[in-house]
Amino acid sequence: MNPYIAAAVAEMDKVPVSRLEYPGSWALDPASCRFLAAFVRALGATRILEFGSGFSTLMMAREIAAVQDNYLLSIDDSPRYSAMAKEAFDGSGCQARVEFRVAPLRPKFANSKLLLSYSLPEGLIGALGPFDLVLIDAPHHDYGREAVFYDVFQAVAPGGYIVLDDANREGMEKKYVRSWDAAYGQAIQPVLLEGIGNGLCVIEKFSDASPAAPPFADAVLTSLKTVRNLTRLLLRGEH
Ligand SMILES: C[S@@+](CC[C@H](N)C(=O)[O-])C[C@H]1O[C@@H](n2cnc3c(N)ncnc32)[C@H](O)[C@@H]1O
């Protein structure tokens, strides 16, 4: 097994998750929080990018707080939950350099598919990288997390990692990982940790690469699903 993953699995039970601080079911599962913190420590990560602000932000920030030049950029599409995460972080006393940003979801073509993607200023993620670790724990529901990988791939340092939560979900995260695997081939190595929380997929990036285009049917079906998801998002009035 990958030595960093093995080290994190071996150490994760020693990571405390405070019952007083843990906000409940919307947050990353406690076991996943433990793994993530132990993984940040094992990697010696300094720069982290996160999609889905909340308790995971604090868990990772605490691990990098003592590291020089640490930086965590936490992105969420919800102003409300981003503000709640910032408030919890500010009240924690953690000294890590953490920046919270709100970026609404909008449709965008990525690797020949219409997907929902976070609307960030062009080039921002690349300019703030390279990142050692990216956590994908949002957007919620089935709005799709597929675009995030295409958006961040170039900003992840070779030898860096992308961790996807809820990786046991059929037809969603499992499908996204299959698509990324097919698109990036030898440039990445996904490892599914089925037994941790709702499943974590830890994806190592070996090298920079351009994604191979998906099969036409996949591109069409995924794009249609995005149109449905966008309609739901607009009807819910969240954007
Ligand atoms: C699965 S949550 C995880 C957030 C974060 N990674 C954590 O560990 O707390 C992902 C998304 O759900 C939304 N969210 C967070 N708390 C929520 C709540 N109580 N009700 C509805 N949505 C929530 C946020 O916008 C966030 O992007």
The ligand as an SDF file (V2000), in Angstrom:
LIG
                    3D

 27 29  0  0  0  0  0  0  0  0999 V2000
  -21.0540   17.4670    3.2570 C   0  0  0  0  0  0  0  0  0  0  0  0
  -20.9230   19.1760    3.7240 S   0  0  0  0  0  0  0  0  0  0  0  0
  -19.2760   19.0730    4.3660 C   0  0  0  0  0  0  0  0  0  0  0  0
  -18.6070   20.3200    4.7220 C   0  0  0  0  0  0  0  0  0  0  0  0
  -17.2200   20.1510    5.3740 C   0  0  0  0  0  0  0  0  0  0  0  0
  -16.2800   19.4560    4.5310 N   0  0  0  0  0  0  0  0  0  0  0  0
  -17.3080   19.5200    6.7520 C   0  0  0  0  0  0  0  0  0  0  0  0
  -16.6260   18.5200    7.0110 O   0  0  0  0  0  0  0  0  0  0  0  0
  -18.0340   20.0260    7.6010 O   0  0  0  0  0  0  0  0  0  0  0  0
  -20.8560   19.8200    2.1340 C   0  0  0  0  0  0  0  0  0  0  0  0
  -21.7510   20.9930    1.8190 C   0  0  0  0  0  0  0  0  0  0  0  0
  -22.9520   20.9620    2.5190 O   0  0  0  0  0  0  0  0  0  0  0  0
  -23.3790   22.2660    2.8380 C   0  0  0  0  0  0  0  0  0  0  0  0
  -23.8020   22.2410    4.2460 N   0  0  0  0  0  0  0  0  0  0  0  0
  -23.0240   22.2940    5.3160 C   0  0  0  0  0  0  0  0  0  0  0  0
  -23.7690   22.1980    6.4560 N   0  0  0  0  0  0  0  0  0  0  0  0
  -25.0440   22.0930    6.0460 C   0  0  0  0  0  0  0  0  0  0  0  0
  -26.2890   21.9700    6.7270 C   0  0  0  0  0  0  0  0  0  0  0  0
  -26.3510   21.9380    8.0580 N   0  0  0  0  0  0  0  0  0  0  0  0
  -27.4110   21.8860    5.9800 N   0  0  0  0  0  0  0  0  0  0  0  0
  -27.3660   21.9350    4.6460 C   0  0  0  0  0  0  0  0  0  0  0  0
  -26.1940   22.0520    3.9240 N   0  0  0  0  0  0  0  0  0  0  0  0
  -25.0610   22.1200    4.6250 C   0  0  0  0  0  0  0  0  0  0  0  0
  -22.2250   23.2220    2.6210 C   0  0  0  0  0  0  0  0  0  0  0  0
  -22.5550   24.2130    1.6800 O   0  0  0  0  0  0  0  0  0  0  0  0
  -21.1040   22.2980    2.1380 C   0  0  0  0  0  0  0  0  0  0  0  0
  -20.4870   22.7400    0.9700 O   0  0  0  0  0  0  0  0  0  0  0  0
  1  2  1  0
  2  3  1  0
  2 10  1  0
  3  4  1  0
  4  5  1  0
  5  6  1  0
  5  7  1  0
  7  8  2  0
  7  9  1  0
 10 11  1  0
 11 12  1  0
 11 26  1  0
 12 13  1  0
 13 14  1  0
 13 24  1  0
 14 15  1  0
 14 23  1  0
 15 16  2  0
 16 17  1  0
 17 18  1  0
 17 23  2  0
 18 19  1  0
 18 20  2  0
 20 21  1  0
 21 22  2  0
 22 23  1  0
 24 25  1  0
 24 26  1  0
 26 27  1  0
M  CHG  2   2   1   9  -1
M  END
$$$$
